[in-house]
């Protein structure tokens, strides 16, 4: 599993965890705390993913046509 797949999987897991915690929250204050925590974590992971993506070179089919070297 690569880093991007891990981050995407973790974002899905966080959504599930958040829903489970919200079910058990006894009042609006607890729900607000749960939402604030998970929103912060999700934002951090998404920011990390975006930062990593900006440093990954494109795959061949995303390169400009004149950039691809034909070895045939």
N, C-alpha and C positions, 0 to 999 in steps of 0.2 A: 504494500500500500504506500503510495507516495504522499508527500506532505499535503498536497491539495485535496486528495481524497480523504485524508485524515481530518482536515479542517472541515470539509463538507459534512462528513459523518458526525463530527463532534457538534456542528451546528444543529443537525437534525436531533441528536441526542439531547442537546440543551433545550430544544423546543419541547420535547417529551417530558423532560425533568420539570420544566417550568409549569406545564399543564398539571402534572401530578402534584406539585407543591401548591398550586393555586386551589386544587380541590380540597386540600387539607388546611388551607388558611382559614382562620376563624373570623377574621374581620377585614374591613377595607384597608386598614393600616398594614396588616400582614401581607395582603395581596399587593399593595403598592410597593412594599419592600422586596417581595419576590420578583415583581415585574422590573423594578429598578436594577436589581442585581443581574437578572438574566439579560436584560437589554444591554447593560454595560459589558457583560462578557461576550455577547453576540457581536456587539460593535467592535470590540477589540479583536476578536477572531476574524471578522470580515475585513478589518483594516489590515491585519497581518497578511491575510490571503491576498488582498489587493496590492500590498507592497511587494510581496513575493512575486506576484504575477508580473509586475512592472519590470522585474529583473530577469525574467525568463525569456530567452530568445525564441522567436517564432519557429514553428515547425515548417518544413519545406513547402507545404501547400499554402502557407501564409506569406511566404517570401515573394518579393517582386520577381517577375518572370526573368529579368535580366540578371538577377542575383544568383539564380540557380545554375550550377555548373553541370553541364552534360558530360558524363564520363564515358559515354558510348563510343 
